[in-house]
Amino acid sequence: MFDIALYEPEIAPNTGNIIRLCANCGANLHLIEPLGFDLEEKKVRRAGLDYHDLARVTRHNNYQAFVDHLEARHDTYRIFACTTKTTGHHVDAQFEQGDVLLFGPETRGLPAELIESLPMEQRIRIPMMPDARSLNLSNAVAIIAFEAWRQMDFAGAQ
């Protein structure tokens, strides 16, 4: 399967929606601290409903701890920066098992230095109209996650 990582997420209901999404598509979810909310907040629980028990959620103290976790798994992985600050479209990426879809915080996106640390082919965006700034985080995660899963022939789905 693939992984979804949220870098310093700020809005509880978005994370709750993404927990539910991960439970339904089988992706692992990584939350990279600091978080802008407490995971026990009612808004997170409400958005995730009863899917918390079905999702695999791992918290990491910072980005380096997240990368260390990936390295310790001894799996092959690639990190895709999902950002409005690039030109490559998500449908042009060739996703594979073990890939990580990394999303930034709602108000500022991923830091430039993090985006620039990844190869151009691992920087992807969702096409939008010219004057649009961005999509809601949980919507963006759903769009890219389901494209990745589609490319993996919906592995594990009924």
C-alpha positions, 0 to 999 in steps of 0.5 A, a space after each residue: 500500500 501507500 502512505 499519507 503524511 500530514 506535515 504539521 496539520 492545523 485543522 482538526 476536522 480535516 485530519 478526521 476526514 483524512 483518518 476516515 479516508 485512510 481507513 477506507 483505502 488502506 493507506 497508513 497515515 503519518 502525522 508530523 508534529 507539531 499538530 494545531 490541535 489535540 487528537 482527542 478533540 471532538 472535531 477530530 473524532 466526529 469527522 473520523 467517526 468510528 474509523 479511528 480503530 480501522 486506520 493506522 495512524 502514527 505520530 512523529 515528533 518532527 519531519 526527521 523522525 518521520 524520515 527515520 521511521 520510513 528508513 527503519 521499515 527497510 522498504 523502498 519508498 519515495 516521498 511525493 510533495 503534494 503542493 501548489 508550488 510545482 508544475 507536475 500533475 498528480 495524474 502524471 506520476 507513476 505511483 508504486 507500493 510504498 510511496 508516501 504522499 506528503 501534504 503541508 499545513 492548511 494555511 501555508 503548505 509545505 516549506 520550500 526547502 522540503 519541496 526543493 529537497 525532492 526530485 522534480 518528478 516527486 513534486 506534484 499538484 492537482 490542476 486548478 483554475 488560474 485564480 484559485 489558490 488551493 483546495 481543502 486539504 482533505 479534498 486534495 488528499 482524497 483526489 491524489 490518494 485515489 489516483 495512487 490507489 487506482 494506479 495500484 489496481 485498488 489493491 485490497 478493495 472489494 
